[in-house]
Amino acid sequence: NAGVTQTPKFQVLKTGQSMTLQCAQDMNHNSMYWYRQDPGMGLRLIYYSASEGTTDKGEVPNGYNVSRLNKREFSLRLESAAPSQTSVYFCASIETVNTEAFFGQGTRLTVV
Amino acid sequence: AQRVTQPEKLLSVFKGAPVELKCNYSYSGSPELFWYVQYSRQRLQLLLRHISRESIKGFTADLNKGETSFHLKKPFAQEEDSAMYYCALTPYRHMLTFGGGTRLMVKP
């Protein structure tokens, strides 16, 4: 059972380049989330999707866009990467509100 | 808006000592609170949630609505407890909000 799968695991970008982080879950969960993890800042919510067809901004959405492609997949796009977006990105999914969140293994992104 | 605060970034204790990781929250409704843990080179995973009132790996947490706190406690720390611990709060329009995290180091 794969759970939540993120690709890629590592990525180095030059300032101004674009890229899409992919996330897929095989647990038939309704809600999916994108977080960034920075030292001393904890996990900050970028965007989330409460259900297929809906997306909402989280705490730090600037510079990012998302797509809930279907119930399984939730992608995060950086249109023009900046050094401030250097971080570890985590995708998570939840079956319903108040239940356990399952996380991907993370994507370590460096923008130079 | 909801907010979760973990005042300690690092907590260092000796093996066998009691541990308390602090978590305070702000939320106007009835909160659901969780503790998640991230061991070295592992995925973030659920440790416990207040609604279950359970003890996992010797850890317990009590929701104190008067003090808006959900502190994580363990009477005797073990070296394998060394990890990053996050307190989390839901729901607010399905948002799952995490605190800044506390790194627990248990020294031999």
Chai-1 contact restraints between the chains, C-beta under 6 A:
chainA,res_idxA,chainB,res_idxB,connection_type,confidence,min_distance_angstrom,max_distance_angstrom,comment,restraint_id
A,S31,B,H94,contact,1.0,0.0,6.0,A-B,restraint_1
A,G42,B,F98,contact,1.0,0.0,6.0,A-B,restraint_2
A,G42,B,G99,contact,1.0,0.0,6.0,A-B,restraint_3
A,G42,B,G100,contact,1.0,0.0,6.0,A-B,restraint_4
A,G42,B,G101,contact,1.0,0.0,6.0,A-B,restraint_5
A,L43,B,F98,contact,1.0,0.0,6.0,A-B,restraint_6
A,A50,B,H94,contact,1.0,0.0,6.0,A-B,restraint_7
A,V97,B,P91,contact,1.0,0.0,6.0,A-B,restraint_8
A,V97,B,H94,contact,1.0,0.0,6.0,A-B,restraint_9
A,N98,B,E32,contact,1.0,0.0,6.0,A-B,restraint_10
A,E100,B,L46,contact,1.0,0.0,6.0,A-B,restraint_11
A,F103,B,R43,contact,1.0,0.0,6.0,A-B,restraint_12
A,F103,B,L44,contact,1.0,0.0,6.0,A-B,restraint_13
A,Q105,B,R43,contact,1.0,0.0,6.0,A-B,restraint_14
